[in-house]
């Protein structure tokens, strides 16, 4: 049976509400929660970008059973991998083992802020391999010294670690990153239903490991209002990963998406209160081999009605998949 998660979307939601939403997601029956780790929103209209790790600490305290996961953290520029390891291990302790570290090679949008430029995709993959190696070694709880092409670590050791090492999920969008995920990860993360990437992950050694995806939707009793909101807040997603990874700021996503129509967004985002539309969208993931799908409710001011709908109608229907 597919596990259905809830997405704490830092780019569209005030920090305090993220904590409340996580507690509500646990209460209504979501199987897990993921959180985005951004410095910027995608669009100015989204209006937020809280520090995910502070929110996670509060969420660990506000929840009891809900598994938590970054979706995803980039360990190659804005954070040194040794610092990511410390943050993740601390979250493993605070959550009593409920935390998974989701990692990806990042976007220019969030990483350019340190003023080091944005590397090519090939260089980012090499940096990412090195970063994951450091994090994995530090999770062992011993002293780590590392002299790499991109990162140095001098006698680092994590003193607060959970009983079991924090699982690592790795985001992929093609064969090269799928191979990295199979080699270093405990699970695969692919936002869209991409059976070819899942197949590459399995062939590279990832058979029997979980596969996580994400589906955006806009719940409203008025489907047209839902479509308008989805267009206003979510049209950036039409860019596709090769564009999304490269644009440096919300203004650039605004420029890119000015010709994206409400119908363009609604073609991939279920809008309204049609349970079957969401079930069919999730089924595309399960048919592609995904074991987990995290839902994103577009619009932070619609979370309460969304949670009621999810508890009463949506989650029971998705349990049948």
N, C-alpha and C positions, 0 to 999 in steps of 0.2 A: 504494500500500500504506500502510495506517495506521501511524503511528509510535507505539510503546508506551513510555510513560515510567514512571518510578518517583517516588513522592511521599515526600520527606523531611518527615515530619509532626512539626513542632517541639512540638506540643501533647501528644504521647504518648510521646516518645522522648528519653532523655538525650542531652546535646549530643555527647559523645564517640561514642556509638553512631551518631548521624546521619552522622558522617564515615565511620565504618566501613561503614555501610549504603550510602553513595554509592559507595564503592570496590567493594563487592560487586555493586551494581546494574550498574556498568560491566562487571565481570568476567563476569556471567552473560548479558549481551547486551541490556539495556534501551537504548533509543535516546536517551534524555535523562532528566534528573531535574529536578523542581521542588521548591521548598521554601516552606512557609508562613511568614508573618512576623507572629507574634502576641506580644502582651504577656501574655495570659492563655490557659489552656486553655479549651475549651468547657465541660468538666465537671471537677470536682475529681478524679474518678477517673482522668482522663488524666494529671494530675500533673506536667506539664512545660510550659515555654515559653521555650526558649533563644533568645538573640538571633540571628536568622537570618543577619545579615551577618557576624558572627564565624565562624559555622559555614561560610558560603559561602567565606570565605577559606581555611579549612582544607580544604574539599572541593576547591577549585581546585588545591591542592597535592597532594592524595591521588589525584586522577584525571588522566587524560591526554587522553581523547577525548570524554568525556561532556558534552554541552551542558547548561547550567545555567540556571535561571530562577526568579525569585521568583513565588510563586503565592498571593497577590499582595501587593505593598507598597502601602500607602496614603500618598500624599504631601501630604495636606491638613491634618494637625494634628500628630500625634506627630512627624513629620519635616517640616522645611521642604523645599520642592521643590529648592532649591539644594543642600541636603545630600544628598538622594536622588540628584541628578545626579552629585555627587562620588563617592558610594559605588558607583553603578552603573558609572561610567567606570573606577574602580579595579578593580572586578571584571572588566570587559572586558579590562584589561591583565593581571591576574593569571591569567586563564583562557585567555589567548591567543585571545581572540575567541569564546569558547564561551558567553558570558553574554547572556541576554535579560532585560530589565527588564519584569516583569509588574506592571501597576498597576491599582488599583481604588479606589473611593471609600470603602472602609473599613466598619468596624463599630464601634458604640458600645463593644463589649466591649474593644477595644484602644485606642481613641482618647480615651476619657473620662479617662484617667489624668493628662492634663496640666491638668485642671481648668477647661477652657473650655466645658463643655457639649457637647451633640451637636446639630449643625445639622439643619434639615429636609432632605429629599431634594433639593428644588429648589436650596437653597443649596449643598449638597454637590456637585451637578453643576457649578454655576458655579465653585466653588473648584477642582474637579478640572480643568476646562478650563484654568484659569489656571495650575495647577501643571504640567500636561503641556506647556503652551507654554513655560514657564521651563526645564523639563528639556530639551526639544528644542533650544532656543536654546543652552543651555550645552554640549550635546553637540557643537556646531559648533566648540568650542575657542577662541572669541573672547570678548572682554569683553562682559558682558551687564549692562545696567541696566534695571530694570523697575519701573514704578509702577502697581500694579494695584488692584483693588477689595479684594483679600484679602492680597496678598503684595507686598512690595517687595524688590528686589534692587539692591544698590549695587556696581557695578563688580566683578562676580564673573567668574572665569575658571577653567576646569579645566586644569591643567598636565599631568596624566597621563591621557591619553585613548588608547584603542585605535586601530589603523589605520583601522578602519571604525567608525562610530558604533554604539553599543549599540542593537539593535532594541528596540522598545517594543511590548509586548502590553497590551491594554486589556480589562478584564473588563466584561461587559455582562449585563443581565438583562431588558432591554426595549428599545423602539424608540429612546428618547432616548440611552441609553448605547451602543446599537449604532451610532448615528450618530456619536457622539464617537469610538468605536473606529475607524470607517471613515475619519474625517477625520484623526485623529492617530496611529493605531496601525499597526504593521507586521503585526499579527495580532490575532485576536479570542480572548477567553477566556470560555467559558460552561461552568460546572460540569456542568450536567445536559444531556441531549439535548433541545435546544429549537430545532427547525427553524425556528420562526417568527422567533427572534432572528437566526439565521444568515441567513435570507432578508432581514430588515431591514438587516443588515450589508452584504449583497451589493448591495441596492438603493441603499444610501447611498454606494456606491463601494468596497466591500471585496471585490469579485470577485477571485478568484485569490490572495487572501491566506489564510494558514493559519488554521485554527480549532482551538483547544485545549479539551479537556474533561477531566473527572476522574471516575473510578469507584472507589468504596470497595468492598472485599471483605474477607471474613474467612476466610482459609485455615485448615483443620484437617482431619485425617483423621477426626475426629469432628464431624459436622455440627451436633449439638446443642450441643457446646462452642463451636463457632464462632458459633452463633446467640446464645448467652449472652454471649459476649465482645462481639459486635457491639452487642447491646442495652446492655450496661454502659458501653461507651465511645463509642457512635455514635448513641444515641437523640436527641441534640440536633439532628441534621440533619433530623428530621421537621418542624421548625418552618417551613422555607421561608425564602426570602431576606428577605421583608418583615418577618418576625419576627427572624430572625438578625441583621439589621443594627441592630436597635433595642435588644435586651436588653443591660444593662450589665455583667453578671458571671456567673461559673459558677453561682452560687446561683440566678440567675434562669432559667438553662437547666435546672437541676435541677428547679425548680418547674414549668416548662413541660412537661418531658418525663416527669413522674411517671406520666402515664396512657398513655404510648407503650408498646406491648407488644413482646415479642421478634418476634412475627409481623409487626407493623408495620414494624420495621426490616428483617427478612428479605425483605419484599416488594420492596425496592429495593436490597438489599445481598446479593450472592451469598455464601452461607455454606457452608463445607465444602471438598471437593476436586473438585467437578464442573467440569471444564474447559469443557464445553459451556455451562454456565450463564453463565460469564464471557464466552465467545465471543458468546453471544446478547446479553448486556448491552452489550458493546462494539459489536456490530453496530447497535444502536439509534443510536449516535453516528455511525458511518460512513454509515448510511442518511440521517442528518440533515445530512450535509455536513462532518463533522469530519475533520480530517486527523491529529490527535494526540489520544491519550487517555492520561492519567497514572493509574496504578493506586495506590490507597492500601491497604496491608495493615494492617488494624485489629489493634492489639496489638503493642507493640514486642518482647515476649518470644517472638513467633512468627516473627521475621524469617528466621532460618536455615532452618527447614523451608520457609517460603514461597519463599525464593530457590532452593532445590533443586527444588521443584515448578515454579517459573517457568521455570527453565533446561531441565528435562527434558520438561515437558509443556505448560505454559501458553503460553510465548512461541512455540514452534513452531506451535501451533494458531492463535494470533492472527496469525501471519505470512501465513496463508492468506486473511485478510480483504482 
